Amino acid sequence: MSDKTDIAPAAAPDWLSVESLNLDAQGVARRPDGKVVFIDGALPFEQVSASAYRSKNNWEQAHLTAIHAESSQRVRPGCPHFGLHAGACGGCKMQHLHSAAQVAVKQRVLEDNLWHLGKVKPETVLRPIEGPAWGYRYRARLSVRYVAKKGEVLIGFHERKSRYVADMRVCPVLPEHVSRMLLPLRVLIASLDARDTCPQIELACGDAVTALVLRHLEPLSSDDVDRLRRFSAQRGVQWWLQSKGPDTVRLLDPGGPTLSYALPEFGVTMPFKPTDFTQVNPHINRVLVARALRLLDVQRDERVIDWFCGLGNFSLPLATQAREVLGIEGSEVLVARAQQNYESNSALALDGKAFSATQFVARNLFEMTPEMLVQDGIAEKWLVDPPREGAFALAKALADLEQARIGAQGAPPLPAGAQTWRPPRRIVYVSCNPATLARDAGLMVHLAGYRCIAAGMVNMFPHTAHVESMAVFERP
């Protein structure tokens, strides 16, 4: 790393001035003829030299070859496997950028998407939710590869822009006890009879249990099972086996402790299976849930719908505040699991904290219609937490009902019962894709009668390009 200076050297004709950063952590610059250049590893306000490796008419991608004026936000990466060279781990993209600057970049991405894609500008920009930048990743899918020529096993994320597995010996974004386990895991897998047919280990850490899911393409020998059990005893981990799809996952030795995480502010404990979707970063998730419910401002006499409810990450805390909660999800299996989580928490409620009446139903949320919204009844508040595809059908159904109510030209007719139905006064939308959030926000603001009263980013995945965010919509 070069010494930082307050005075940048005079730019040579072939130097590039980096203007911004995209979500692939590429610096964005322009050549004198206006051609856009995306430069791996370059940061905003740097002057650099770069060598193109892919070129189109209007843009090109380039490798960074020299930094002539360095950004004050450039830092030394915290992981020895991070880099731009061939063979470097591709799990993180932004370790060379100060963590505070990463947050600022992601906040700008959220605001730019809301405005340019949805023509929506939040009335208030929420303070970003931040947490530990290291040791935060409690969920990970690690590739496994036995390299016969070297006689060793590699376990880790893929190399940058490659299908090869990075030669990882530590991983500072994983919990420290898991990072220390990477090399022993390599030794373990190398010792298995099935080392050639175990392509993946999935990691899931609960508050008290660390689970490892071994994907195996062929049945394991009794000797291999014994080796796994010895490793479990030595390292204090719980082995799960997966022979085919996710529905084949089973605990190697049933009867152990349950994998779970707590939301202590609400007196909720969430059991889960290692292949279930749960948030990667439990520290941020606790703050996320607390802020979402605070912004939703649920009163004890109100009914709330939790769209895309999953296992009940928001539904169960909502059940400690609302009169009634309806959780809706696309999977019958998830709905059954959410109901179980609700019943177990309700039965164990302490300090007189009763859980409200809560029901979970399964429905395809990507095929919502105005008629379905009316049938679900009136709810004063909504919590919406969709996957990356967003909640377009839900937002459109809400917009169609409003357009029909005001008699807009070309609006569909009001469905039966819609005359007495009313939309929620407030919606909190938790998003893992700023582009689909912006699309849905445009519908809610411009066609469904809502104001976007607040929005902000959530740094769920430090050092990566992933942008999690939250927006609040309100109507009179």
C-alpha positions in Angstrom: 0.0 0.0 0.0 1.4 3.4 -0.9 1.7 6.2 1.5 -1.4 8.4 1.6 -0.9 12.1 0.7 -3.1 15.2 0.8 -1.8 16.3 -2.6 -2.5 14.1 -5.6 0.1 13.9 -8.3 -0.7 15.5 -11.6 -2.6 13.1 -13.8 -0.8 11.5 -16.8 -2.9 11.3 -20.0 -3.4 7.5 -19.6 -4.4 7.6 -15.9 -8.1 7.1 -15.0 -9.9 9.0 -12.3 -12.3 6.8 -10.4 -15.7 8.4 -9.9 -17.7 5.8 -7.9 -18.0 2.1 -6.9 -20.5 -0.4 -8.2 -21.9 -3.3 -6.3 -19.3 -5.7 -7.7 -16.7 -3.5 -5.9 -15.4 -2.2 -9.2 -14.2 1.3 -9.5 -16.1 3.2 -12.2 -14.1 5.6 -14.4 -14.4 7.1 -17.9 -11.9 7.4 -20.7 -11.6 10.7 -22.5 -14.0 9.5 -25.2 -16.7 8.8 -22.6 -16.3 5.0 -22.5 -17.1 3.6 -19.1 -14.4 1.4 -17.4 -15.1 -0.9 -14.5 -11.8 -1.5 -12.7 -11.4 -4.4 -10.2 -10.0 -3.2 -6.9 -10.1 0.6 -7.7 -11.8 2.9 -5.2 -13.6 6.3 -5.7 -11.3 9.4 -6.0 -8.3 7.3 -6.9 -6.1 7.9 -9.9 -5.1 4.6 -11.4 -3.8 2.7 -14.4 -5.7 -0.3 -15.6 -5.5 -3.0 -18.3 -8.7 -4.0 -20.1 -9.6 -7.7 -20.1 -13.1 -7.4 -21.6 -14.2 -4.7 -24.0 -17.6 -3.7 -25.5 -18.6 -0.7 -27.6 -19.6 1.5 -24.6 -17.8 -0.1 -21.6 -14.9 -2.3 -20.6 -13.7 -4.3 -17.6 -10.2 -3.9 -16.5 -7.6 -5.1 -14.0 -6.0 -2.5 -11.7 -2.3 -2.2 -12.6 -1.2 0.8 -10.5 -2.5 3.3 -8.0 -1.0 6.8 -8.5 -3.2 8.6 -5.9 -4.8 6.4 -3.2 -8.1 6.8 -1.5 -8.1 7.8 2.2 -10.6 5.0 2.6 -8.4 2.2 1.3 -7.4 -0.2 4.1 -5.3 -3.4 4.5 -7.7 -6.4 4.0 -8.3 -8.3 7.2 -8.1 -11.7 5.5 -4.9 -13.2 4.1 -6.9 -14.9 1.3 -8.5 -11.7 0.0 -7.2 -10.2 -3.2 -7.7 -9.5 -6.8 -5.2 -12.1 -8.2 -6.1 -15.5 -9.5 -6.6 -18.0 -6.7 -7.8 -15.3 -4.2 -11.0 -16.1 -2.3 -14.1 -14.6 -3.9 -16.2 -14.7 -0.7 -15.7 -11.0 0.0 -15.4 -8.1 -2.4 -14.9 -5.0 -0.3 -12.3 -5.8 2.3 -9.9 -3.1 0.8 -12.5 -0.4 1.6 -13.0 1.0 5.1 -16.1 -0.6 6.8 -17.7 2.8 7.3 -17.2 3.7 3.6 -18.8 0.3 2.7 -21.9 1.4 4.6 -22.0 4.8 2.9 -21.7 3.1 -0.5 -24.6 0.7 0.2 -26.7 3.6 1.6 -26.1 5.5 -1.6 -27.1 2.4 -3.7 -30.4 2.2 -1.8 -31.2 5.9 -2.3 -30.2 5.8 -6.0 -32.3 2.7 -6.6 -35.4 4.2 -4.9 -35.1 7.4 -6.9 -33.9 6.2 -10.4 -36.1 3.0 -10.5 -39.1 4.0 -8.3 -39.0 7.8 -8.4 -39.3 7.6 -4.6 -37.4 9.8 -2.1 -37.8 8.8 1.5 -38.8 11.7 3.8 -36.3 10.5 6.4 -33.1 8.5 5.9 -32.7 6.1 8.7 -29.4 5.6 10.4 -27.7 2.4 9.0 -27.9 -0.7 11.1 -24.3 -1.9 11.6 -22.6 -4.5 13.7 -19.5 -6.6 13.9 -17.5 -6.6 10.7 -15.7 -9.9 11.5 -16.9 -13.2 12.8 -20.5 -12.4 11.9 -21.3 -15.1 9.3 -23.2 -17.8 11.1 -24.5 -19.3 7.9 -22.3 -20.4 5.0 -22.1 -23.0 2.2 -18.6 -24.2 1.8 -17.5 -26.2 -1.2 -15.4 -29.3 -0.7 -12.9 -30.6 -3.3 -10.5 -33.5 -3.1 -7.5 -32.6 -5.3 -6.0 -36.0 -6.2 -2.8 -34.6 -7.7 -2.0 -32.8 -4.4 -3.4 -35.5 -2.2 -5.3 -32.9 -0.2 -8.8 -31.5 0.4 -9.8 -27.9 -0.1 -12.8 -26.5 1.9 -14.0 -22.9 1.4 -15.6 -20.4 -0.9 -14.9 -20.3 -4.6 -11.9 -18.4 -6.0 -12.7 -15.0 -7.4 -14.4 -15.4 -10.8 -13.7 -19.1 -10.8 -15.3 -22.5 -10.2 -12.2 -23.6 -8.3 -12.3 -23.8 -4.5 -10.0 -21.3 -2.7 -7.2 -22.7 -0.6 -8.6 -21.2 2.6 -6.8 -21.9 5.9 -8.7 -19.2 7.9 -11.8 -17.1 7.3 -12.2 -14.0 9.5 -15.8 -13.5 8.6 -16.8 -16.9 10.0 -17.0 -17.3 13.8 -13.6 -17.8 15.2 -14.2 -21.3 16.4 -15.4 -22.2 12.8 -12.4 -20.5 11.2 -10.1 -22.6 13.4 -11.9 -25.7 12.3 -11.1 -25.3 8.5 -7.8 -27.1 8.5 -9.0 -29.9 10.8 -12.0 -30.3 8.5 -9.7 -30.7 5.6 -7.8 -33.5 7.4 -11.1 -35.2 8.4 -12.5 -35.2 4.8 -9.2 -36.4 3.4 -9.4 -39.4 5.8 -12.9 -40.4 4.6 -13.5 -43.3 2.3 -16.0 -41.0 0.6 -13.7 -38.0 0.2 -14.3 -38.0 -3.6 -18.1 -37.8 -3.2 -18.6 -35.1 -0.6 -18.9 -31.8 -2.5 -20.2 -29.5 0.2 -20.4 -28.7 3.9 -23.2 -26.3 5.0 -22.6 -24.4 8.2 -25.3 -23.2 10.6 -24.5 -21.7 14.0 -27.2 -21.3 16.6 -26.8 -19.6 19.9 -25.5 -22.8 21.6 -24.9 -25.3 18.8 -22.8 -25.4 15.7 -24.2 -27.7 13.0 -22.3 -29.0 9.9 -24.3 -30.5 7.1 -22.2 -33.0 5.0 -23.5 -33.4 1.4 -22.6 -36.9 0.3 -23.3 -38.4 -3.1 -22.8 -42.0 -2.0 -23.7 -43.8 1.2 -21.1 -43.4 4.0 -19.2 -46.4 5.3 -19.4 -47.3 9.0 -15.8 -46.2 9.3 -16.6 -42.8 7.9 -19.5 -42.4 10.3 -17.2 -43.2 13.2 -14.7 -40.6 12.0 -17.4 -38.0 11.9 -18.5 -38.9 15.4 -15.0 -38.6 16.7 -14.6 -35.2 15.1 -18.0 -34.1 16.7 -16.8 -35.2 20.1 -13.4 -33.4 19.7 -14.8 -30.2 18.2 -18.3 -29.9 19.9 -20.2 -29.8 16.6 -23.4 -31.4 15.5 -23.2 -33.4 12.2 -26.1 -33.6 9.8 -26.1 -35.7 6.7 -27.7 -34.8 3.3 -27.8 -37.6 0.7 -29.9 -35.8 -1.9 -32.2 -32.7 -1.7 -32.8 -30.5 1.4 -35.7 -32.8 2.5 -33.2 -35.6 3.0 -31.2 -33.8 5.7 -31.1 -35.8 9.0 -29.2 -35.5 12.2 -26.4 -38.1 12.5 -27.1 -38.7 16.2 -30.6 -37.7 17.2 -31.2 -36.5 20.7 -28.7 -33.7 20.9 -29.4 -30.1 21.7 -31.7 -28.1 19.4 -30.3 -25.6 16.9 -32.0 -22.3 17.7 -31.5 -18.5 18.1 -33.0 -16.1 20.6 -34.7 -12.8 20.2 -34.4 -11.9 23.9 -36.1 -8.5 23.7 -39.4 -10.3 22.9 -38.8 -13.5 24.9 -38.7 -15.6 21.7 -36.6 -18.6 20.9 -36.5 -19.7 17.2 -35.7 -23.4 16.6 -34.5 -24.1 13.0 -32.9 -26.8 10.9 -29.4 -26.1 9.4 -30.8 -25.9 5.9 -33.6 -23.6 6.8 -33.4 -19.9 5.7 -32.4 -17.8 8.6 -30.5 -14.5 8.6 -26.7 -15.0 8.2 -25.9 -12.4 10.8 -27.7 -12.9 14.2 -26.3 -9.8 15.7 -27.9 -7.6 13.0 -31.0 -9.7 12.9 -31.8 -8.9 16.6 -31.5 -5.2 15.8 -33.4 -5.5 12.5 -36.4 -7.2 14.2 -36.4 -4.6 17.0 -36.3 -1.6 14.6 -38.9 -3.1 12.3 -41.4 -3.5 15.1 -40.6 -0.1 16.6 -41.2 1.5 13.2 -44.4 -0.5 12.7 -45.6 0.9 16.0 -48.1 -1.9 16.7 -50.8 -1.2 19.2 -52.4 -3.9 21.4 -55.8 -3.6 19.7 -54.4 -4.0 16.1 -54.3 -6.9 13.6 -51.0 -7.4 11.7 -50.2 -9.4 8.6 -46.7 -10.7 8.2 -46.1 -11.4 4.5 -43.4 -13.9 3.6 -43.3 -14.9 7.3 -40.8 -17.8 7.0 -40.3 -19.6 10.3 -41.8 -16.6 12.2 -38.8 -14.3 12.7 -41.1 -11.3 12.7 -44.4 -13.0 13.4 -43.5 -14.3 16.9 -42.2 -11.0 18.2 -45.4 -9.3 16.6 -47.5 -11.8 18.6 -46.2 -10.2 21.8 -47.6 -6.8 20.7 -50.6 -7.1 18.5 -54.2 -8.3 19.1 -53.9 -10.8 16.2 -51.2 -11.9 13.7 -51.6 -13.6 10.4 -48.4 -15.0 8.9 -48.5 -15.9 5.2 -45.8 -17.9 3.4 -45.5 -19.9 0.1 -44.6 -23.3 1.6 -46.8 -25.7 3.5 -43.7 -27.0 5.3 -42.6 -23.6 6.4 -46.1 -22.7 7.6 -46.2 -25.9 9.7 -42.8 -25.1 11.2 -43.8 -21.5 12.0 -47.0 -22.8 13.7 -44.8 -25.2 15.8 -42.5 -22.3 16.8 -45.4 -20.2 17.8 -47.0 -22.9 19.9 -43.7 -23.8 21.7 -43.0 -20.1 22.5 -46.6 -19.4 23.5 -46.5 -22.4 25.9 -43.2 -21.2 27.5 -44.1 -17.5 27.7 -42.6 -16.0 30.9 -43.5 -13.0 33.1 -47.1 -12.9 32.0 -46.1 -12.1 28.4 -49.0 -13.7 26.6 -48.8 -14.3 22.9 -51.8 -13.1 20.8 -53.9 -15.2 18.5 -51.7 -16.1 15.6 -52.4 -18.1 12.4 -50.2 -19.2 9.6 -51.4 -20.0 6.1 -49.7 -21.1 2.9 -50.2 -19.2 -0.4 -48.3 -18.4 -3.6 -47.4 -14.8 -2.8 -46.2 -14.2 -6.4 -49.8 -14.6 -7.6 -51.6 -12.2 -5.3 -54.8 -10.5 -6.5 -57.0 -7.8 -5.1 -59.6 -10.4 -4.4 -57.2 -12.3 -2.2 -56.2 -9.1 -0.3 -59.9 -8.5 0.5 -60.4 -12.1 1.6 -57.5 -11.8 4.1 -59.4 -9.1 5.9 -58.5 -5.7 7.4 -55.1 -5.3 9.1 -53.9 -2.0 10.5 -50.2 -2.8 9.9 -48.2 -5.0 7.5 -44.7 -6.4 7.7 -43.3 -7.5 4.3 -40.1 -9.4 4.1 -39.8 -11.0 0.6 -37.0 -12.8 -1.1 -34.8 -11.1 -3.8 -37.7 -11.2 -6.3 -39.6 -8.7 -4.1 -43.3 -8.4 -3.5 -44.5 -7.1 -6.9 -47.8 -9.0 -7.0 -48.7 -7.9 -3.5 -47.8 -4.2 -4.2 -49.7 -4.3 -7.5 -52.8 -5.8 -5.8 -52.7 -3.0 -3.3 -52.3 -0.4 -6.0 -55.1 -2.0 -8.1 -57.5 -1.8 -5.1 -56.7 1.9 -4.6 -57.1 2.8 -8.3 -60.4 1.0 -8.4 -61.5 2.8 -5.2 -60.8 6.2 -6.6 -62.3 5.3 -10.0 -59.2 5.8 -12.0 -59.5 5.4 -15.8 -58.7 1.8 -16.8 -58.8 0.5 -13.2 -60.2 -2.9 -12.6 -63.6 -3.2 -10.9 -63.7 -3.4 -7.1 -64.0 -7.0 -6.0 -66.8 -8.2 -3.7 -66.4 -6.9 -0.2 -63.9 -4.2 -1.2 -66.3 -1.4 -0.2 -65.7 -2.1 3.5 -62.1 -3.3 3.2 -59.4 -0.7 4.0 -55.6 -0.9 3.3 -53.1 -0.9 6.2 -52.1 2.4 7.6 -48.5 1.5 7.8 -46.2 -1.0 6.1 -42.6 -1.9 7.0 -40.9 -3.5 4.0 -37.6 -5.4 4.7 -35.7 -6.0 1.5 -32.6 -7.9 0.4 -32.6 -6.3 -3.1 -32.8 -2.5 -3.5 -33.9 -2.8 -7.1 -37.1 -4.8 -6.3 -37.8 -2.7 -3.3 -37.6 0.4 -5.5 -39.9 -1.1 -8.1 -42.5 -2.0 -5.4 -42.1 1.3 -3.6 -43.0 3.1 -6.9 -46.3 1.2 -7.0 -47.1 1.9 -3.4 -46.3 5.6 -3.6 -47.6 6.5 -7.0 -50.6 4.2 -7.3 -51.5 2.9 -3.8 -51.7 6.2 -1.9 -48.7 5.8 0.4 -45.8 8.1 1.4 -42.3 6.6 1.9 -41.7 8.2 5.3 -38.3 6.5 6.0 -35.7 4.2 4.5 -32.3 3.0 5.4 -29.7 0.2 4.8 -28.9 -2.7 7.0 -25.3 -4.0 6.8 -26.2 -7.7 7.1 -23.1 -8.8 5.0 -20.0 -6.7 5.7 -17.3 -6.8 3.1 -19.7 -8.0 0.4 -21.8 -6.3 -2.2 -25.1 -7.4 -0.6 -27.5 -4.6 0.3 -30.2 -5.3 2.9 -32.6 -2.4 3.6 -35.8 -1.3 5.3 -38.5 1.2 4.2 -41.6 2.5 5.9 -44.8 3.4 4.0 -47.7 5.3 5.5 -51.1 6.6 4.3 -53.7 8.8 6.0 
